[in-house]
Amino acid sequence: MSLADRVEAVRDHGPRRWGVALVGAIIGVALATTHWLGFLVGGALVAVPQRTIPRGVVAGTAFGVVVWGAFLVTLVLDGTAAAYVGMGQVFYLSVAIPVVAAFLGSLVRAFG
């Protein structure tokens, strides 16, 4: 059984598809805690098991948004969110990097 056949088998089985996407998200978050390329990898790993290309792109982009949202929650709990939002360009860049990188990673779904 080739890799393409295995990926198609995962895409056709709902619970397995979500399990693989969850494992991909966990790997992506683990990598993103050490380097920004983790967002790219996480977006790709979440997108590949999705049935269609648009679903893959949405899932990958959602990965970036959720991870950034979790980061924002940690800042809110720490009491530093207001200062973070007030940093201007740094704030905008820190929003764009995870979302755009995860989106670009999710485009790998179009090739597989």
VEXLUMTI-73748 format. One record per residue: x, y, z of N, C-alpha, C, O in turn. Coordinates in steps of 0.05 Angstrom, whole numbers. Last residue first. Layout:
<pts>
PT     n_X     n_Y     n_Z    ca_X    ca_Y    ca_Z     c_X     c_Y     c_Z     o_X     o_Y     o_Z
PT       X       Y       Z       X       Y       Z       X       Y       Z       X       Y       Z
...
</pts>
This chain:
<pts>
PT     n_X     n_Y     n_Z    ca_X    ca_Y    ca_Z     c_X     c_Y     c_Z     o_X     o_Y     o_Z
PT     -30     341     -51     -30     313     -42     -56     300     -43     -58     276     -36
PT     -29     394     -61     -10     378     -76     -11     349     -69       4     332     -80
PT     -64     419     -27     -70     421     -56     -51     403     -73     -57     397     -96
PT     -39     415      22     -62     397      16     -69     398     -14     -79     378     -24
PT      -5     456      25       7     431      18     -16     411      11     -11     392      -4
PT     -31     498      48     -32     496      18     -19     470       8     -23     463     -15
PT     -19     499     101     -43     484      93     -45     481      63     -60     464      53
PT      25     533     102      29     505     106       5     489      97       9     466      87
PT      -2     582      95      17     572      74      22     543      77      24     528      57
PT     -31     582     144     -45     583     118     -27     572      96     -35     555      80
PT      11     585     180      -6     561     180     -22     559     154     -26     538     143
PT      32     635     165      49     611     163      31     586     163      37     568     147
PT     -12     669     177      -2     666     150      15     641     146      13     628     126
PT     -16     660     234     -39     656     216     -30     652     187     -39     633     173
PT      34     671     256      22     644     259       0     639     239      -3     617     229
PT      44     726     234      62     703     230      48     676     234      50     659     216
PT       2     762     250       5     753     222      22     728     219      15     710     203
PT      10     772     303     -15     760     295     -12     748     267     -22     726     261
PT      60     795     303      56     770     319      29     757     314      26     733     319
PT      50     840     273      68     820     263      64     793     277      65     772     265
PT      18     869     309       7     860     283      24     838     270      13     819     259
PT      54     876     352      29     862     355      18     852     329      11     828     327
PT      93     907     327     100     881     338      75     864     342      76     840     336
PT      63     954     315      73     936     293      81     909     303      77     889     289
PT      35     959     377      33     968     349      42     947     329      31     926     328
PT      32     949     431      59     950     418      58     956     389      79     958     376
PT     -17     942     455      -8     970     451      19     971     437      29     994     433
PT     -21     888     463     -37     900     441     -27     928     435     -29     937     412
PT      14     886     508      19     871     483       5     883     459      16     888     438
PT     -13     914     546      13     924     537      21     911     511      32     924     493
PT     -58     881     552     -61     909     543     -35     920     533     -35     934     513
PT     -36     832     570     -48     833     544     -51     862     534     -48     868     510
PT     -16     819     619       1     836     601     -11     840     574       2     850     556
PT     -38     783     655     -43     812     659     -27     830     641     -25     854     646
PT     -38     730     649     -14     742     661     -18     772     666      -2     784     681
PT     -85     722     622     -83     711     649     -59     722     664     -59     724     688
PT     -70     747     574     -93     757     590     -91     747     619     -94     763     638
PT     -30     713     557     -23     741     563     -45     753     580     -40     769     598
PT     -58     666     548     -37     666     568     -29     694     576     -23     699     599
PT     -91     684     507    -103     677     532     -82     677     554     -87     685     577
PT     -54     690     466     -67     714     476     -80     708     503     -79     725     521
PT     -43     636     457     -21     654     466     -33     679     478     -24     688     499
PT     -92     620     437     -82     608     462     -60     625     474     -58     629     498
PT     -92     650     389    -112     655     410    -104     644     437    -108     656     458
PT     -52     624     362     -48     652     369     -67     659     391     -60     673     410
PT     -78     574     356     -53     576     371     -47     604     379     -38     609     402
PT    -122     590     325    -126     578     352    -100     580     368    -101     586     392
PT     -98     608     278    -114     626     294    -118     616     322    -116     631     342
PT     -72     561     259     -57     585     266     -72     605     283     -61     616     302
PT    -117     528     252     -95     520     270     -80     545     278     -74     549     302
PT    -144     555     212    -156     555     239    -135     546     259    -136     555     282
PT    -111     542     170    -112     570     178    -124     572     207    -115     587     223
PT    -122     487     167     -95     497     172     -94     525     182     -80     532     201
PT    -177     487     156    -167     474     180    -139     484     187    -133     489     210
PT    -178     515     107    -192     526     130    -181     514     156    -177     528     175
PT    -149     479      76    -139     506      79    -153     519     103    -139     533     119
PT    -182     434      79    -154     433      88    -143     460      94    -130     465     114
PT    -228     451      54    -229     444      82    -201     443      94    -197     450     118
PT    -208     460       2    -217     482      18    -219     476      48    -213     493      64
PT    -193     405     -12    -173     426      -9    -183     450       7    -169     459      24
PT    -225     353      28    -222     371       5    -201     392      10    -193     397      33
PT    -214     322      75    -225     310      51    -221     327      26    -214     317       5
PT    -153     325     113    -179     335     106    -188     325      79    -172     321      61
PT    -100     311     124    -121     291     126    -149     300     119    -167     284     118
PT     -71     361     114     -68     338      97     -91     317     100    -100     307      80
PT     -79     401     153     -93     403     128     -93     376     112    -112     370      99
PT     -46     390     196     -75     391     201     -90     390     175    -113     379     174
PT       4     393     173      -5     368     185     -35     367     191     -47     346     190
PT       5     447     156       6     426     137      -4     400     148     -20     386     135
PT       3     474     205     -18     479     185     -19     457     164     -40     449     156
PT      51     454     228      25     448     240       2     452     221     -17     436     219
PT      89     477     194      87     448     196      59     440     207      46     422     197
PT      80     531     205      79     521     178      74     491     178      57     481     163
PT      89     533     260      62     541     249      59     530     221      37     521     214
PT     142     519     263     122     500     274      94     507     264      77     489     262
PT     171     562     248     165     543     227     145     521     237     133     507     220
PT     183     589     295     159     597     280     152     578     258     129     577     249
PT     202     546     349     209     560     325     183     566     309     164     551     310
PT     183     525     397     212     529     394     219     546     370     240     558     369
PT     129     522     394     140     533     419     170     537     417     181     552     434
PT     121     496     346     118     525     347     127     537     373     133     561     374
PT     125     442     360     146     454     344     145     485     345     166     498     345
PT      78     436     390     103     430     402     127     443     387     145     454     399
PT      40     449     350      43     467     374      70     462     388      83     481     396
PT      49     406     315      53     434     306      57     453     330      74     470     329
PT      34     363     347      62     364     337      68     393     328      89     404     335
PT     -20     376     353      -2     374     377      27     376     369      42     389     382
PT     -38     373     300     -39     398     315     -21     398     339      -8     418     345
PT     -29     319     289     -15     339     274     -15     366     288       5     380     288
PT     -67     297     325     -38     291     329     -21     312     314      -1     321     324
PT    -113     318     299    -106     325     327     -77     320     333     -64     337     345
PT    -110     292     250    -109     321     251    -102     331     279     -86     350     282
PT    -117     239     267     -92     247     253     -89     277     254     -67     287     258
PT    -169     243     287    -147     235     304    -120     243     293    -103     253     307
PT    -198     256     242    -197     276     264    -174     269     283    -161     287     294
PT    -191     208     213    -183     234     202    -179     255     224    -160     270     224
PT    -214     171     246    -186     169     241    -175     196     230    -153     204     238
PT    -268     186     242    -254     188     268    -224     186     265    -209     200     279
PT    -276     181     182    -280     205     198    -264     206     224    -249     224     228
PT    -242     158     130    -251     148     155    -252     172     175    -231     181     184
PT    -219     180      84    -246     167      82    -257     158     108    -281     152     109
PT    -169     197     100    -189     217      92    -217     205      91    -236     220      96
PT    -143     147     107    -148     165     130    -170     185     124    -187     191     140
PT    -142     130      54    -156     114      74    -162     130      99    -183     128     111
PT    -108     170      32    -136     168      23    -153     152      43    -176     158      48
PT     -61     155      57     -72     182      63    -102     182      55    -119     192      69
PT     -53     105      35     -56     107      64     -69     134      71     -87     135      88
PT     -45     119     -19     -68     101     -11     -73     103      19     -97     104      27
PT       2     148     -14     -22     161     -24     -47     145     -17     -67     156     -10
PT      38     108       1      32     130      20       6     144      12     -10     152      29
PT      14      42     -19      30      66     -22      21      87      -1       0      85      11
PT      17     -23       0       0       0       0      18      25       0      35      28      17
</pts>
